[in-house]
Amino acid sequence: MCREGKKQSPIAVEKKRALKKNFPAFIFKNYHDVYSTTLKNNGHSAEVRLKTDKELTVEGGGLPEVYVLDHLHFHWQSEHTVDGYRYPLELHLVHYRKSFGNLSHAVQHDKGVAVFSVLYDLSPDDDIEFTSLISLVDKLKESLNQEEKLENFYVHDYMPRDTAGFYRYSGSLTTPKCNEGIIWTIFTNTIPISESQARTFHSLKTDEQKELTKNYRPLQKINGRNVYLKVSPIHKSSGSSLAMSKYIMFVILGVVYIH
Ligand SMILES: [Zn+2]
């Protein structure tokens, strides 16, 4: 499938080509609680697993059913590009469809898996909420397939505060066996990360003890697939137009004050 598939991931997302679509909001359950987790370098990524009997589920957002969070893992640099830009880091939250019971069963079915992608963009400052995970990544440099405990993990710290805006398309897993029929959600809001935090991941080692300086799959052909875009209602009213109206208010108030 990795060689022959026609609906493969990742892809180059282009905002102006995406079809606007009004998906309902996501409903997250148990995502806002604190969990004990483990972090592991599995030789091709840094993987976070939650140690809990609770199910973290998501529905809505155009998903056909309830999906359960299986694990989180990172890619450096990003696998997806947006408008030609490759981000320093991309987080994948991998979910399986609840009725399929587990991930290995779900990947064999169309729409059995939903992956949420969070893009991290460079910022001059460290992301404070990321600090404990980053220091653990640094610890994992020399150890492969060894689980390190990561306490006080909040999944929502690793997701944008506004999850209403996202791209949606049908793609594949980006590692073998590259199973297709995966529902991809790429949030339009990014999370800031510093250059040194992003670079910490580059020091992890592969199975052959080489530096894992990058672990993203090359871009795949779109082959006529539709990419949908849900624009966040918050995003619409923020940004340059809001900044400009604030500036105009400031000027008006300034003029009134001087008089
Ligand atoms: Zn991934």
Residues whose N, C-alpha, C, O or C-beta is under 5 A from the ligand:
A	BS01	ZN	H92
